């Protein structure tokens, strides 16, 4: 029932398709529908990961519930209204309060990996913060770091220095920096109790009527890195990734030049990615996985 005329008949207007989510306007609400699409290195890949959209949406919804008292989020409901008969959206939908997003990604880093590791090797810093010498790949940072980037409409996001971030955020800088780190620390503690290490993550925030809200996804394997606690105790930074890094590694090993068109994913990678994403959901929010599996079996 996604024909344009059918959507318009029930009052739904499609705004645009993002890399992973389709956005709609319904009355005074913004609807985000999470698809099974996969993006990496600024490209949408030819294959989908079956049920990935439902899995990461359920993870984000679980986190919204857990953190609602820590900081307000824009979620209004995850349920379809009775007059909208789109059962294929069940489990994929977030009905959100429309907000004006800040043109930044709010990144919190807890471990020395990724671009932070590269910067540390070159300069001894991460996000401009001076770190102790002799840290190794995958080391926990002395304290979590706030490391914002631009949010590019096209091309790669670029690191923002503190002064540039302050110019964008103005008086909201301190509040949003602190809540980024607070949300990361909350997620890290919760995940550790479930056998997962939250390595790093990114958030997005918006503003409506001078109030600040957490928007978009939250602490999913698409927006975060996860390791298993038992893996990290043995392998440190070389632990198995339970996140989108599995796809990035596969693409880098394929010798792709990171220009369109992207290569195809193997069936093995598709199945392994789905398996690992599902494992994250089962550890973090098992009750949501049970509900999801029950609905899929109907």
N, C-alpha and C positions, 0 to 999 in steps of 0.2 A: 504493500500500500504506500510505497514511497513516491508514486507518481505525483508530479507537481500539483496537478489539479486536485488530487485527493487530499494532499496535505493542506492546501489552501482552503478546501471545503470545511475542514475542521479547525481552521484558524491558525495553522502552523505555517510560518514563513521561513524558508531556509535562508540563513545568512551567508554561510560559506562552509566549505570543507577544509579543515586543517590537515596536518599530516596524519593524525590519528583520530581526531574527533570531528564530528559534524555538528554545526551550531545552528540552532533554530530559535525563532522568536515566537512565543505563545503568550498572548495577552501582555502582561507586564513582566513576564519571566524570560530568562535565557535558558534554553535547554541545550545540554551537552550530551551527545550520544557517542559513546566510545566504541569505535569499530575495532576490527582485528588487524587493521593495517599496521605496518612496521616501518619506522623511519630510522635511518642511520646516515651520518655524515651529510645531513641536509637533503637526503633523497628518500622518497617513498619507494620501498622495495616491491618487486613484482609479486611476491607471495604474501599471504597473510598467515598469521599464527592462529589456528582455530581456537575460539573462546578466549583469546588473550584480552579482548576488550572487556568482556564480562569480568574476568579475573582482576584486572587492574582497577576497574571501576569499583568492585566490591572491596578491594584493599583500601582505596581512597575513602570510600564511604565509612569503612570501619575506623579509619584514622580521624575522620571528621567527628564521629561520635566520641572518640576517646579524648579529643582535644578541644571540644566545644567550650569547656569552661576556662581553658587556657587562653584562647583567642577566638573571636567570632569568625565564622566562615560564612560564605555566601549561599550555602545549601538551603533550599526551601523544602525539597522533598525528593525522594527517589522513586515514588510511585506515579504511574500514569493516571491522569484523571479519568473518570468513568467514560467521558464522551470521546476519548481518544483510544481507538482500537488499533494499537500497534504492538501486538504481543512480541514481535521480534526485538523490540526495544527493552523488554523486561530484563533487568539486571545491568543494562548498559546506560541507563538514563540518570542524569543529575539535572534537576530543575533548580536553577540558580537565580539569585537576586542579581540583576545586571549591575555591573560596577565599571568604573573607568580604571583599567589596569595601569599600573606603573610600568614604564618601558624598560624593565630590568628583570633579570632572574636573580633570585636571592639564594645564593649557594652557601651551604654550611659544610665544612670539611672536618672530619674527625681523624682521618688516617692519611698517610703520605703516599698517595697513588695518583695516577692520571696526570693531568697537566700540572698539578701541584708538585709531583715528583720531578717532572722535567724542569720546572722553575727552580726547585731546590737544588738540583744538580748544577744548574747554571749560576745561580745567584745566592744560594743559601737562604732563600726566602720562599714563602707561599703567600700569594696575594699581597705582596709587599711587606709581610710580617717576617721579621728576622727569626730564624729557628736555630736551635742548638746544632753544633756540628756533629757529624758521624751518625746521623739517623739513617736507617736503612729503609728500603722499599717496603711499604706496608706498615711502617711503625705508627703507633698511635701518636697523634700530635699532643704536645703538652696541654693544650686546651683547644676546643673546637674553634675554627677560624671562619669569619664571615668573608666571603670572597665573591662579590657580585659581578655579574657580567651584563653586557648589553643584551637585548632581546631583538635579534635581527629578523626582519621580515624575510630577507633573503641572505644567503651566505652564512658565515660562521658568526656565532656570538663572540664578542671580544671582552677581555677582562677590563674591569673598571677600577681605577684607583679611588681611594677614599674621597678625595676632593671632588672628582667627577660624580660619584654617587651622591654626595651631599648636595651638589647643584641640582641633580634630578629630583631628589626627595625632599629637599628643604628641611622644614621643621620635623618631618616624619622620619628622618634618617635614624636617629637613635632608637626610636620605638621599633622600627622595622628591623634594624640590625639585631636588637636584643631579642625580639620575638622569633626571628629566624634561628638564633642560637638556642633559645629556650625550647622551641618545637623540635629541633634536632636532638637536644639532650633528652627530652621526653621520649621521642621515638627510639633513641638509642637504648635507653633503659628498658623500655617496654619490649623492644625486639630481643634484647639480650636475655630477658626472662623466658623468651620463646625459642631460644637457641639460635638466634640470628644476630649478626653484627651489622649495624647500619654504618656503612663506611662514609658515605657522603650523600648529599641530597640537594635538590633545588626546590624552592617555593616560588609562588607568584602571589602578589597582593594587589588589591584594588581599593578604590575609594568611591563612596556614594554618600551624598549629603554630609560630607566632612567626616564620615566614619570610615574606619579601615577594616577590610575583610581579607581573609585568606580565600583565594579563588583557585580554580583549575584543580589539577590532581595533587595528591599529597602522599609522599613516602611510598611510591609504587616502584616496582622493578624497572619501569620505564624512566623514572625520574631520580632514581637512587641506585647506589651500589649496595648489595648485600652479600655477606659471606656467612657460612655456617660457623658457629662457635667452635665446634670440634675440629673443623678444617683449619681455622686460624691458629689454634693451639699447636697444630703440627706444621703448617706450611706458611704461616704469616701472610705476606702480601701475594704469595702464589696460590692462595686458596681458590677453590672453584667459585665462579661467579653465579649468583642466583638473581640475575638481572640482565638488562639488554647488552651488557658487555660481551656475553657469549656470541652475539651476532656481530658486534664490532670486531672481535678477534677473528671470527671466521672471514669477514670481508677483508680485513687487513692481510690475512694469510692467502687470500685469493689473488693478491697483487693488483687489485682494482685501483685505478688512479683517482677514485673518489669524485669522478665527473660522471654525469648522466650519460647513458643509462646504467643503473647499478646491476650487478650480476644476480643470478638466481640463487636462492637458498636451497641447500640440499634438504631432502626429506628428513634426514637424520637431525639436522640442526633445527628444523621446524618442530619436530617431535620433542627434542631435548629442551628447547626453549619453553614450549608449553608445559612440560613436566616440571621445570624449575620454577616457573611463575606460579604454577599451582601449588608447589611445595611452600612457597612464601605465604600464599593465602592460607594454606592449611595450618601453618604454624602461628601466624598472627591472629587470624580470625576464623577458627575452625567452624564456628556456628554459621558464619556466612557461607562457607564452602558447603556445608551440609544442606543449607537452604537452596543454594545454587544447584547442587547435584539433584536434589529432589525435583526442582522445577524443570531441569533439562530432561529428566526421566519421565515426565508426564506425557 
